[in-house]
Amino acid sequence: MELLEERDVPHAFFDVDGPTYFHPKPSDDRYGERFAIDALGMLVPRLREEEGIERLILTRVLWERESLGRYRQAIPDAEITVVRLTAPLDVIDGRIRHREPGSAVEWYLGRARELDTHWRAHPVEDLLYERKTATCATSLRRSSAHWAGTSPRYGWRPR
C-alpha cells in the first residue's frame, strides 16, 4: 500500500474477515462470508463515488476459485487477481505461536496445515509469492509494487 500511496494511486484496504466475526452464524453461512461480501458490496460504491478509489486490496482466505463469483456480484466490473502469500510451514508455525495467545494456537496451526495441503492440490491464486523469512509487510509491499505498475513481477511465480 505504501507504493500505491507514493504513486498517488487511489486505493483502499478491506479485511473481509472483519465482518465475519459474529455469533451465531446462519447454518448456510458458517464462516459469515455471505454477510461480509454483502457488506463489501455496500462499501465499494461509496469508496468509488465519494473517495475516487481505483484499487481495492482485500484480505481473506479463499478456499476455492468458485467463491470469486460472490465477489464479482458485489463488485461487478472488478478485475480480480488472487495473490497468495505463503511461507514454509515451520515459518508459519513460528509466526502463529508468536502472534496468537492461549488455546487458539492449536486451531490456527491446524488450519494453516489444512490450507497448505488444500492449496497445493487445488491452487486458487493467479500469483503465488513464496517467502522463507520476509515479513508480511515486505511481501505486501512487493505485491503493491506489482499493482502500482512499479515491478516487473520480480519474485512472483505466475500460475
KEZA-15874 format. One record per atom (N, C-alpha, C): atom name; x negated, y, z; residue number from 1; residue in three letters. Coordinates in nm, 2 decimals, decimal comma. Layout:
  atom       X       Y       Z    n  res
    CA       X       Y       Z  NUM  ala
...
***
This chain:
  atom       X       Y       Z    n  res
     N   -0,08   -0,12    0,00    1  met
    CA    0,00    0,00    0,00    1  met
     C   -0,09    0,13    0,00    1  met
     N   -0,20    0,12    0,06    2  glu
    CA   -0,29    0,23    0,06    2  glu
     C   -0,33    0,28   -0,08    2  glu
     N   -0,36    0,18   -0,16    3  leu
    CA   -0,39    0,22   -0,30    3  leu
     C   -0,28    0,28   -0,38    3  leu
     N   -0,16    0,23   -0,35    4  leu
    CA   -0,04    0,29   -0,41    4  leu
     C   -0,03    0,44   -0,37    4  leu
     N   -0,05    0,46   -0,24    5  glu
    CA   -0,05    0,60   -0,18    5  glu
     C   -0,15    0,68   -0,24    5  glu
     N   -0,28    0,63   -0,25    6  glu
    CA   -0,39    0,70   -0,31    6  glu
     C   -0,36    0,75   -0,45    6  glu
     N   -0,28    0,67   -0,52    7  arg
    CA   -0,25    0,70   -0,66    7  arg
     C   -0,11    0,76   -0,68    7  arg
     N   -0,05    0,80   -0,56    8  asp
    CA    0,07    0,87   -0,56    8  asp
     C    0,19    0,79   -0,63    8  asp
     N    0,18    0,66   -0,62    9  val
    CA    0,29    0,57   -0,67    9  val
     C    0,40    0,56   -0,57    9  val
     N    0,52    0,61   -0,60   10  pro
    CA    0,63    0,60   -0,50   10  pro
     C    0,67    0,45   -0,48   10  pro
     N    0,66    0,41   -0,35   11  his
    CA    0,68    0,27   -0,31   11  his
     C    0,74    0,26   -0,17   11  his
     N    0,79    0,14   -0,14   12  ala
    CA    0,84    0,11   -0,01   12  ala
     C    0,81   -0,03    0,03   12  ala
     N    0,80   -0,06    0,16   13  phe
    CA    0,77   -0,19    0,21   13  phe
     C    0,89   -0,23    0,29   13  phe
     N    0,94   -0,36    0,27   14  phe
    CA    1,05   -0,41    0,34   14  phe
     C    1,02   -0,55    0,39   14  phe
     N    1,02   -0,57    0,52   15  asp
    CA    1,00   -0,71    0,57   15  asp
     C    1,14   -0,77    0,57   15  asp
     N    1,17   -0,86    0,48   16  val
    CA    1,30   -0,92    0,47   16  val
     C    1,33   -1,01    0,59   16  val
     N    1,23   -1,05    0,66   17  asp
    CA    1,26   -1,13    0,78   17  asp
     C    1,33   -1,05    0,89   17  asp
     N    1,31   -0,92    0,89   18  gly
    CA    1,37   -0,84    1,00   18  gly
     C    1,52   -0,86    1,02   18  gly
     N    1,60   -0,84    0,91   19  pro
    CA    1,74   -0,86    0,93   19  pro
     C    1,79   -1,00    0,95   19  pro
     N    1,70   -1,10    0,95   20  thr
    CA    1,74   -1,24    0,97   20  thr
     C    1,74   -1,27    1,12   20  thr
     N    1,69   -1,19    1,20   21  tyr
    CA    1,68   -1,22    1,35   21  tyr
     C    1,81   -1,18    1,42   21  tyr
     N    1,91   -1,27    1,41   22  phe
    CA    2,03   -1,25    1,48   22  phe
     C    2,08   -1,39    1,52   22  phe
     N    2,17   -1,40    1,61   23  his
    CA    2,23   -1,52    1,66   23  his
     C    2,37   -1,50    1,70   23  his
     N    2,46   -1,59    1,67   24  pro
    CA    2,44   -1,71    1,59   24  pro
     C    2,45   -1,68    1,44   24  pro
     N    2,39   -1,77    1,37   25  lys
    CA    2,39   -1,76    1,22   25  lys
     C    2,50   -1,85    1,17   25  lys
     N    2,56   -1,81    1,05   26  pro
    CA    2,66   -1,90    0,99   26  pro
     C    2,60   -2,03    0,95   26  pro
     N    2,68   -2,13    0,95   27  ser
    CA    2,63   -2,27    0,92   27  ser
     C    2,58   -2,28    0,78   27  ser
     N    2,63   -2,19    0,69   28  asp
    CA    2,59   -2,20    0,55   28  asp
     C    2,48   -2,10    0,52   28  asp
     N    2,42   -2,04    0,62   29  asp
    CA    2,31   -1,94    0,61   29  asp
     C    2,22   -1,95    0,73   29  asp
     N    2,16   -2,07    0,75   30  arg
    CA    2,09   -2,10    0,88   30  arg
     C    1,97   -2,01    0,90   30  arg
     N    1,91   -1,95    0,79   31  tyr
    CA    1,80   -1,87    0,81   31  tyr
     C    1,83   -1,72    0,80   31  tyr
     N    1,96   -1,69    0,78   32  gly
    CA    2,00   -1,55    0,77   32  gly
     C    1,96   -1,48    0,64   32  gly
     N    1,92   -1,56    0,54   33  glu
    CA    1,87   -1,50    0,42   33  glu
     C    1,98   -1,42    0,34   33  glu
     N    2,10   -1,47    0,33   34  arg
    CA    2,21   -1,41    0,26   34  arg
     C    2,23   -1,27    0,32   34  arg
     N    2,24   -1,26    0,45   35  phe
    CA    2,26   -1,13    0,52   35  phe
     C    2,15   -1,03    0,49   35  phe
     N    2,02   -1,08    0,50   36  ala
    CA    1,90   -1,00    0,47   36  ala
     C    1,90   -0,95    0,33   36  ala
     N    1,93   -1,03    0,23   37  ile
    CA    1,93   -0,99    0,09   37  ile
     C    2,05   -0,89    0,06   37  ile
     N    2,16   -0,91    0,13   38  asp
    CA    2,27   -0,82    0,11   38  asp
     C    2,23   -0,68    0,17   38  asp
     N    2,16   -0,68    0,28   39  ala
    CA    2,11   -0,55    0,34   39  ala
     C    2,01   -0,49    0,24   39  ala
     N    1,92   -0,57    0,18   40  leu
    CA    1,83   -0,52    0,08   40  leu
     C    1,90   -0,46   -0,04   40  leu
     N    2,01   -0,52   -0,08   41  gly
    CA    2,09   -0,47   -0,19   41  gly
     C    2,15   -0,33   -0,16   41  gly
     N    2,18   -0,31   -0,04   42  met
    CA    2,23   -0,18    0,00   42  met
     C    2,12   -0,07    0,01   42  met
     N    2,00   -0,12    0,05   43  leu
    CA    1,89   -0,03    0,08   43  leu
     C    1,83    0,02   -0,06   43  leu
     N    1,81   -0,07   -0,15   44  val
    CA    1,74   -0,03   -0,28   44  val
     C    1,80    0,09   -0,35   44  val
     N    1,93    0,09   -0,37   45  pro
    CA    1,98    0,21   -0,45   45  pro
     C    1,95    0,34   -0,38   45  pro
     N    1,95    0,34   -0,25   46  arg
    CA    1,92    0,47   -0,17   46  arg
     C    1,77    0,50   -0,19   46  arg
     N    1,69    0,40   -0,18   47  leu
    CA    1,54    0,42   -0,20   47  leu
     C    1,52    0,48   -0,33   47  leu
     N    1,58    0,43   -0,44   48  arg
    CA    1,56    0,48   -0,57   48  arg
     C    1,61    0,62   -0,59   48  arg
     N    1,74    0,63   -0,55   49  glu
    CA    1,81    0,76   -0,58   49  glu
     C    1,77    0,87   -0,49   49  glu
     N    1,75    0,85   -0,37   50  glu
    CA    1,72    0,95   -0,27   50  glu
     C    1,57    0,98   -0,25   50  glu
     N    1,49    0,87   -0,27   51  glu
    CA    1,35    0,88   -0,24   51  glu
     C    1,26    0,87   -0,36   51  glu
     N    1,32    0,83   -0,48   52  gly
    CA    1,24    0,81   -0,60   52  gly
     C    1,15    0,69   -0,60   52  gly
     N    1,18    0,59   -0,53   53  ile
    CA    1,09    0,47   -0,51   53  ile
     C    1,09    0,40   -0,65   53  ile
     N    0,97    0,36   -0,69   54  glu
    CA    0,94    0,29   -0,81   54  glu
     C    0,90    0,14   -0,79   54  glu
     N    0,83    0,12   -0,68   55  arg
    CA    0,78   -0,01   -0,64   55  arg
     C    0,84   -0,05   -0,51   55  arg
     N    0,87   -0,18   -0,49   56  leu
    CA    0,92   -0,23   -0,37   56  leu
     C    0,83   -0,36   -0,33   56  leu
     N    0,77   -0,35   -0,22   57  ile
    CA    0,69   -0,47   -0,17   57  ile
     C    0,77   -0,54   -0,06   57  ile
     N    0,80   -0,66   -0,09   58  leu
    CA    0,88   -0,74    0,01   58  leu
     C    0,80   -0,85    0,07   58  leu
     N    0,82   -0,88    0,20   59  thr
    CA    0,76   -1,00    0,26   59  thr
     C    0,87   -1,09    0,30   59  thr
     N    0,85   -1,22    0,27   60  arg
    CA    0,95   -1,32    0,30   60  arg
     C    0,89   -1,46    0,26   60  arg
     N    0,92   -1,56    0,34   61  val
    CA    0,89   -1,70    0,29   61  val
     C    0,99   -1,73    0,18   61  val
     N    0,94   -1,77    0,07   62  leu
    CA    1,02   -1,81   -0,04   62  leu
     C    1,00   -1,96   -0,06   62  leu
     N    1,10   -2,04   -0,02   63  trp
    CA    1,09   -2,19   -0,03   63  trp
     C    1,09   -2,24   -0,17   63  trp
     N    1,17   -2,18   -0,26   64  glu
    CA    1,18   -2,22   -0,40   64  glu
     C    1,21   -2,10   -0,49   64  glu
     N    1,17   -2,11   -0,61   65  arg
    CA    1,19   -2,00   -0,71   65  arg
     C    1,33   -1,98   -0,73   65  arg
     N    1,42   -2,08   -0,72   66  glu
    CA    1,56   -2,06   -0,74   66  glu
     C    1,62   -1,95   -0,65   66  glu
     N    1,56   -1,93   -0,54   67  ser
    CA    1,60   -1,82   -0,44   67  ser
     C    1,59   -1,69   -0,50   67  ser
     N    1,51   -1,67   -0,60   68  leu
    CA    1,49   -1,54   -0,66   68  leu
     C    1,62   -1,49   -0,73   68  leu
     N    1,71   -1,58   -0,76   69  gly
    CA    1,84   -1,53   -0,82   69  gly
     C    1,91   -1,44   -0,72   69  gly
     N    1,90   -1,47   -0,59   70  arg
    CA    1,97   -1,38   -0,50   70  arg
     C    1,90   -1,24   -0,49   70  arg
     N    1,77   -1,24   -0,51   71  tyr
    CA    1,70   -1,11   -0,51   71  tyr
     C    1,74   -1,03   -0,64   71  tyr
     N    1,75   -1,10   -0,75   72  arg
    CA    1,79   -1,04   -0,88   72  arg
     C    1,93   -0,98   -0,87   72  arg
     N    2,02   -1,05   -0,79   73  gln
    CA    2,15   -0,99   -0,77   73  gln
     C    2,15   -0,86   -0,69   73  gln
     N    2,06   -0,86   -0,59   74  ala
    CA    2,05   -0,74   -0,50   74  ala
     C    1,98   -0,63   -0,57   74  ala
     N    1,88   -0,66   -0,66   75  ile
    CA    1,81   -0,56   -0,74   75  ile
     C    1,81   -0,60   -0,88   75  ile
     N    1,92   -0,58   -0,95   76  pro
    CA    1,95   -0,63   -1,09   76  pro
     C    1,84   -0,61   -1,19   76  pro
     N    1,78   -0,49   -1,19   77  asp
    CA    1,68   -0,46   -1,30   77  asp
     C    1,54   -0,47   -1,26   77  asp
     N    1,52   -0,54   -1,15   78  ala
    CA    1,38   -0,55   -1,10   78  ala
     C    1,30   -0,65   -1,18   78  ala
     N    1,17   -0,62   -1,19   79  glu
    CA    1,07   -0,71   -1,24   79  glu
     C    1,01   -0,77   -1,12   79  glu
     N    1,04   -0,90   -1,10   80  ile
    CA    0,99   -0,97   -0,97   80  ile
     C    0,87   -1,05   -1,00   80  ile
     N    0,77   -1,03   -0,92   81  thr
    CA    0,64   -1,11   -0,92   81  thr
     C    0,62   -1,16   -0,78   81  thr
     N    0,60   -1,29   -0,77   82  val
    CA    0,58   -1,35   -0,64   82  val
     C    0,43   -1,37   -0,62   82  val
     N    0,38   -1,31   -0,51   83  val
    CA    0,24   -1,33   -0,48   83  val
     C    0,23   -1,41   -0,35   83  val
     N    0,15   -1,51   -0,35   84  arg
    CA    0,14   -1,59   -0,23   84  arg
     C    0,00   -1,57   -0,18   84  arg
     N   -0,01   -1,52   -0,06   85  leu
    CA   -0,14   -1,51    0,01   85  leu
     C   -0,16   -1,63    0,10   85  leu
     N   -0,28   -1,70    0,09   86  thr
    CA   -0,30   -1,82    0,17   86  thr
     C   -0,44   -1,82    0,22   86  thr
     N   -0,46   -1,92    0,31   87  ala
    CA   -0,60   -1,94    0,36   87  ala
     C   -0,60   -2,09    0,40   87  ala
     N   -0,72   -2,14    0,42   88  pro
    CA   -0,72   -2,28    0,47   88  pro
     C   -0,64   -2,30    0,60   88  pro
     N   -0,59   -2,41    0,63   89  leu
    CA   -0,50   -2,44    0,75   89  leu
     C   -0,58   -2,41    0,88   89  leu
     N   -0,71   -2,43    0,88   90  asp
    CA   -0,78   -2,40    1,01   90  asp
     C   -0,78   -2,25    1,03   90  asp
     N   -0,79   -2,17    0,93   91  val
    CA   -0,79   -2,03    0,94   91  val
     C   -0,65   -1,98    0,99   91  val
     N   -0,55   -2,04    0,92   92  ile
    CA   -0,41   -2,00    0,96   92  ile
     C   -0,38   -2,04    1,10   92  ile
     N   -0,43   -2,16    1,14   93  asp
    CA   -0,42   -2,21    1,28   93  asp
     C   -0,47   -2,11    1,38   93  asp
     N   -0,59   -2,07    1,35   94  gly
    CA   -0,66   -1,97    1,44   94  gly
     C   -0,58   -1,84    1,45   94  gly
     N   -0,53   -1,79    1,34   95  arg
    CA   -0,46   -1,67    1,33   95  arg
     C   -0,33   -1,68    1,42   95  arg
     N   -0,26   -1,79    1,40   96  ile
    CA   -0,14   -1,82    1,47   96  ile
     C   -0,16   -1,82    1,62   96  ile
     N   -0,27   -1,90    1,66   97  arg
    CA   -0,30   -1,91    1,80   97  arg
     C   -0,34   -1,78    1,87   97  arg
     N   -0,40   -1,69    1,79   98  his
    CA   -0,43   -1,56    1,84   98  his
     C   -0,31   -1,46    1,84   98  his
     N   -0,22   -1,48    1,75   99  arg
    CA   -0,11   -1,39    1,74   99  arg
     C    0,02   -1,42    1,82   99  arg
     N    0,05   -1,55    1,83  100  glu
    CA    0,18   -1,60    1,89  100  glu
     C    0,16   -1,64    2,03  100  glu
     N    0,24   -1,59    2,12  101  pro
    CA    0,24   -1,63    2,26  101  pro
     C    0,32   -1,75    2,29  101  pro
     N    0,29   -1,82    2,39  102  gly
    CA    0,37   -1,92    2,45  102  gly
     C    0,42   -2,04    2,36  102  gly
     N    0,54   -2,08    2,38  103  ser
    CA    0,59   -2,20    2,32  103  ser
     C    0,61   -2,19    2,17  103  ser
     N    0,61   -2,07    2,11  104  ala
    CA    0,63   -2,05    1,97  104  ala
     C    0,52   -2,10    1,89  104  ala
     N    0,40   -2,11    1,95  105  val
    CA    0,28   -2,15    1,87  105  val
     C    0,30   -2,28    1,80  105  val
     N    0,35   -2,38    1,87  106  glu
    CA    0,36   -2,52    1,80  106  glu
     C    0,46   -2,51    1,69  106  glu
     N    0,57   -2,43    1,70  107  trp
    CA    0,66   -2,42    1,59  107  trp
     C    0,59   -2,36    1,47  107  trp
     N    0,52   -2,25    1,49  108  tyr
    CA    0,46   -2,18    1,38  108  tyr
     C    0,35   -2,27    1,31  108  tyr
     N    0,27   -2,34    1,39  109  leu
    CA    0,17   -2,43    1,34  109  leu
     C    0,24   -2,54    1,25  109  leu
     N    0,34   -2,60    1,30  110  gly
    CA    0,42   -2,70    1,22  110  gly
     C    0,47   -2,64    1,09  110  gly
     N    0,53   -2,52    1,10  111  arg
    CA    0,59   -2,46    0,99  111  arg
     C    0,48   -2,42    0,88  111  arg
     N    0,36   -2,38    0,93  112  ala
    CA    0,25   -2,35    0,84  112  ala
     C    0,21   -2,47    0,76  112  ala
     N    0,20   -2,59    0,83  113  arg
    CA    0,16   -2,71    0,76  113  arg
     C    0,27   -2,76    0,66  113  arg
     N    0,40   -2,74    0,71  114  glu
    CA    0,51   -2,78    0,62  114  glu
     C    0,51   -2,70    0,49  114  glu
     N    0,49   -2,57    0,51  115  leu
    CA    0,49   -2,48    0,39  115  leu
     C    0,38   -2,50    0,30  115  leu
     N    0,26   -2,53    0,36  116  asp
    CA    0,14   -2,56    0,28  116  asp
     C    0,16   -2,68    0,19  116  asp
     N    0,21   -2,79    0,25  117  thr
    CA    0,24   -2,91    0,18  117  thr
     C    0,34   -2,89    0,07  117  thr
     N    0,45   -2,82    0,11  118  his
    CA    0,56   -2,80    0,01  118  his
     C    0,51   -2,72   -0,11  118  his
     N    0,44   -2,61   -0,08  119  trp
    CA    0,40   -2,52   -0,19  119  trp
     C    0,29   -2,58   -0,28  119  trp
     N    0,21   -2,67   -0,22  120  arg
    CA    0,11   -2,74   -0,31  120  arg
     C    0,19   -2,83   -0,41  120  arg
     N    0,30   -2,89   -0,36  121  ala
    CA    0,38   -2,98   -0,45  121  ala
     C    0,47   -2,90   -0,54  121  ala
     N    0,52   -2,79   -0,49  122  his
    CA    0,62   -2,71   -0,56  122  his
     C    0,59   -2,56   -0,55  122  his
     N    0,49   -2,52   -0,63  123  pro
    CA    0,44   -2,38   -0,63  123  pro
     C    0,56   -2,28   -0,66  123  pro
     N    0,56   -2,17   -0,59  124  val
    CA    0,66   -2,07   -0,61  124  val
     C    0,60   -1,94   -0,67  124  val
     N    0,47   -1,92   -0,66  125  glu
    CA    0,41   -1,80   -0,69  125  glu
     C    0,38   -1,78   -0,84  125  glu
     N    0,37   -1,65   -0,88  126  asp
    CA    0,32   -1,61   -1,00  126  asp
     C    0,17   -1,59   -0,99  126  asp
     N    0,13   -1,54   -0,88  127  leu
    CA   -0,01   -1,52   -0,85  127  leu
     C   -0,05   -1,58   -0,71  127  leu
     N   -0,16   -1,65   -0,70  128  leu
    CA   -0,20   -1,71   -0,58  128  leu
     C   -0,33   -1,64   -0,54  128  leu
     N   -0,33   -1,59   -0,42  129  tyr
    CA   -0,45   -1,53   -0,37  129  tyr
     C   -0,50   -1,61   -0,25  129  tyr
     N   -0,61   -1,67   -0,26  130  glu
    CA   -0,67   -1,76   -0,15  130  glu
     C   -0,79   -1,69   -0,09  130  glu
     N   -0,78   -1,68    0,04  131  arg
    CA   -0,89   -1,62    0,12  131  arg
     C   -0,93   -1,71    0,23  131  arg
     N   -1,06   -1,72    0,25  132  lys
    CA   -1,11   -1,81    0,36  132  lys
     C   -1,12   -1,73    0,49  132  lys
     N   -1,16   -1,60    0,48  133  thr
    CA   -1,18   -1,53    0,61  133  thr
     C   -1,12   -1,39    0,61  133  thr
     N   -1,08   -1,33    0,49  134  ala
    CA   -1,03   -1,19    0,49  134  ala
     C   -0,91   -1,18    0,57  134  ala
     N   -0,89   -1,06    0,62  135  thr
    CA   -0,77   -1,03    0,70  135  thr
     C   -0,65   -1,01    0,60  135  thr
     N   -0,53   -1,02    0,65  136  cys
    CA   -0,42   -0,99    0,57  136  cys
     C   -0,42   -0,85    0,51  136  cys
     N   -0,47   -0,76    0,58  137  ala
    CA   -0,48   -0,62    0,53  137  ala
     C   -0,57   -0,61    0,41  137  ala
     N   -0,68   -0,68    0,41  138  thr
    CA   -0,77   -0,69    0,30  138  thr
     C   -0,70   -0,75    0,18  138  thr
     N   -0,64   -0,86    0,20  139  ser
    CA   -0,57   -0,93    0,09  139  ser
     C   -0,45   -0,84    0,04  139  ser
     N   -0,38   -0,78    0,12  140  leu
    CA   -0,27   -0,69    0,08  140  leu
     C   -0,32   -0,57    0,00  140  leu
     N   -0,44   -0,52    0,05  141  arg
    CA   -0,50   -0,41   -0,03  141  arg
     C   -0,53   -0,45   -0,17  141  arg
     N   -0,59   -0,57   -0,18  142  arg
    CA   -0,62   -0,62   -0,32  142  arg
     C   -0,49   -0,64   -0,40  142  arg
     N   -0,39   -0,69   -0,34  143  ser
    CA   -0,26   -0,71   -0,41  143  ser
     C   -0,21   -0,58   -0,46  143  ser
     N   -0,22   -0,48   -0,37  144  ser
    CA   -0,17   -0,35   -0,41  144  ser
     C   -0,25   -0,29   -0,52  144  ser
     N   -0,38   -0,32   -0,53  145  ala
    CA   -0,46   -0,28   -0,64  145  ala
     C   -0,41   -0,33   -0,77  145  ala
     N   -0,37   -0,45   -0,77  146  his
    CA   -0,31   -0,51   -0,89  146  his
     C   -0,19   -0,43   -0,94  146  his
     N   -0,10   -0,41   -0,84  147  trp
    CA    0,03   -0,35   -0,88  147  trp
     C    0,01   -0,20   -0,90  147  trp
     N   -0,09   -0,14   -0,85  148  ala
    CA   -0,12    0,00   -0,88  148  ala
     C   -0,19    0,02   -1,01  148  ala
     N   -0,22   -0,09   -1,08  149  gly
    CA   -0,29   -0,08   -1,20  149  gly
     C   -0,44   -0,05   -1,19  149  gly
     N   -0,50   -0,08   -1,07  150  thr
    CA   -0,64   -0,05   -1,04  150  thr
     C   -0,73   -0,17   -1,04  150  thr
     N   -0,67   -0,29   -1,07  151  ser
    CA   -0,75   -0,41   -1,06  151  ser
     C   -0,72   -0,50   -1,17  151  ser
     N   -0,83   -0,55   -1,24  152  pro
    CA   -0,80   -0,65   -1,35  152  pro
     C   -0,78   -0,79   -1,29  152  pro
     N   -0,70   -0,80   -1,19  153  arg
    CA   -0,67   -0,93   -1,13  153  arg
     C   -0,79   -0,99   -1,07  153  arg
     N   -0,88   -0,92   -1,02  154  tyr
    CA   -1,00   -0,97   -0,95  154  tyr
     C   -0,96   -1,05   -0,83  154  tyr
     N   -1,01   -1,17   -0,82  155  gly
    CA   -0,97   -1,25   -0,71  155  gly
     C   -0,84   -1,33   -0,72  155  gly
     N   -0,77   -1,30   -0,83  156  trp
    CA   -0,64   -1,36   -0,85  156  trp
     C   -0,65   -1,49   -0,93  156  trp
     N   -0,57   -1,59   -0,90  157  arg
    CA   -0,56   -1,70   -0,99  157  arg
     C   -0,42   -1,71   -1,04  157  arg
     N   -0,39   -1,67   -1,16  158  pro
    CA   -0,25   -1,68   -1,21  158  pro
     C   -0,21   -1,82   -1,22  158  pro
     N   -0,08   -1,84   -1,19  159  arg
    CA   -0,02   -1,98   -1,21  159  arg
     C    0,02   -2,00   -1,35  159  arg
***
